[in-house]
Amino acid sequence: IYDMMPKAGGMLRYGIPQYRLPKEVLDEEIELIQQLGVTIIPNTKLGRDITLENLRQQNDAVYLAIGAWASSGLGCPGEEAAGVVGGIDFLRQVALGEKPQIGDRVAIVGGGNTAMDACRTAKRLGAKEVYLLYRRTRAEMPAEEGEIAEAEEEGVQYRFLVSPLEVLSENGKLTGVRLQQMELGEPDASGRRRPVPIP
């Protein structure tokens, strides 16, 4: 197994916070996999250190499982302002021991497990107020119900049926977010009711 990160474990190590997946448990699981005969080679990047052609020549089968290493953008004006950070990037920074600069008030956009992890991590880093902004209602959130409830118990405040319309900034630095009120329309391909802007 080739892993581009310094230690084996990929998204499990760098994308899931310590409180949810202790790294000691992950290390034990990785050790068990290695005992089965699997070799793990960290700090290896496809296209830089190895090529797909080399892998095909050296192995009977090749399986690429790259994970979702890139955060999706907000898709609204101003998202390039300093202080706007993707959820996966934020979680990776914390896992690598970096101390992301967050203010007393933090807003997280999304309703999945990454958003829950980012909310709860921001609280652990000392944010006094953490808001989760979600364009649907709680019933449509894809995050696990336990994660949603635990974040709420930790003080995360939910704002449903809102979507970022514009990131506000001053001198290139985030100062706020202008939100669009939403309502639920007909179900989309995911089976959840589609959020529709209220004019």
N, C-alpha and C positions, 0 to 999 in steps of 0.2 A: 504494500500500500504506500503510495506516495502522498505526502501531505505538504501543502505549501506553507503551513505555519511552523513556528519554531518547535512546537511539541505536538505529538500526535493527538488527534481528537477532533480536529476541524471545528465545525459549527458547534458540536457538543461542548468543546472546551471554551471557544471564544464567542459564542453567540448565546449561550444559556448561562445566566448568572449563577454564582456560587451557591446562593441560598436555595436555588431550585435543583441544581445538580452539583453536589460537592465534587470538587476536582479529585479528591482522594478516592471517591467511588468510581469516577471515570478512569483514573489510573489503574485501579484494580481490574476493571473490565478490559482495558487495553492489554494489561498483562496476561489475562486469561486468553485473549485472542492470540497474543504472541506465543503463548505456550502451545497453542494448536499448530504452530509452524508458520504463522504469518509474519512476514518481515515488514516493518514500517520504516519508511525513509522520510523524515521531516525536511523542511526547508527546500522542497523540490517543486519547481513550477513547470507545468506543461508549456512547451514553447520556448522556455528559457533553458532549462536543465535537461529536459527530456522531450522527445517528440512522439507523437502518436505512432508514427511509422516504426520507430525503435521499439516501442512497447509491443506492437503487433509482431515484430520479428522475434522478440525475446520471450513471448508468452503464447500459450494456446488460446487464451481468451483475455479480453480487456474490457473492463467495466469502468465507465467514467461516472462518478457521483460527486459532482462539484458543489452542490448546495447553493443556497441563495446568499452569496457573499456581498451583494450590492443592495443598498437600500433604494427603495423607489422614492422618487421626488414627490413633492407636494403638487406639482403641476399648476402652480399659480405664480403670478408676478411677485418678485422680491425674494424668492426662495434661496437665492444665492447669498443673502445677508449673513454676516458673521453672527453666529449664535444659532443658526439653523443646522441641525445635525441629523442625519438619517438614523433610525432606530438600531439597525444592525451595526452601523459604524460606532454609535455610542456604546453599545454593549461590548463590542470588540475592544474599544479603548479601555473600558473599565477592566475587562478580563486580562488585558496586557499590563495592568498596573498603572495605567496613565490616570490622571485626575482631570477629567473633562470639566471645563469651567461652566458651571450652571448657576443660574441666579436663584433667588428665593422662590420665584414663580416659574413653573415649567409647564408647558403644554405639549402633550403627546397626541399625534393624529393617527387614528387607526383603531381597529377593534380586535386584532388578532393577538396571539401569544407574544409576539415580539413587542407589540405596544404595551401589553401587561408587564412584561419583563422590564421595559424601559421606564414605565411609571414607577414600579416598585424599586428599581435601582436608583432612580432620581430621589425618591424618598430616603433611601439609605445613604445617599451622598449629601443629605442635609437640606434638600429643597423643602421650604415651608408649605408651599401650596403646589399641588400637582393636579393638573386637569387633563382628562382624557377627552378629546374631541372626536366624535364619531358621527358619520353621516346617516346612520340608520338608528334603530333603537337597540336597547339591551338584548331583546329577543333575537335579533339578527346577528349579534356579535359572533364571529367565528372562534374566539378564544374559548378555552375550557371554562366551564362555569365556576369551578373551584378557583381558578386564577382570577376571574372577575370579582368574585366575592372576597377573596383575600386582599386584593388591591383596594377594594372599598373599605375593608376593615382597617387597612393601613392608612386610610385618609385620602386616597385618590378620589377626586371629585369628577363625576361624569357629566358631560354636556352632550346630549344626544340630538340628532337631527340638525347637525351643523357641519359645514364643510369650509375649509380655508378658501377664501376668495382672494386674499392678498396678504403678503407678509409686509408689515410696516417696519421701516427702518429709519435711522438717522445717522448720517455719516457712515453708511454701510453696515451699521450694527442693528440687530433686531430690537424693536421696541414694542411690538405687538402683532396681533393677527386680526384681520377683519374677516368675519365669518358670514357665510350665506346660510340662511335658514332653509331647511329641507323638509320635505314630506315624503311619505312612502307611496310609490306607485305600484304598478303591476310587478309580479315576480320576474326576475331576470334569469339568465342561464344558470346561475348558482342556486336558483330556487328561492332565494331571498327577495323580498320586495325591494325594487329599485328605488334609490333615493332620487328625488326630483326637486330642483330648486323652486322655492316659493317666490313668485315675482314680487 
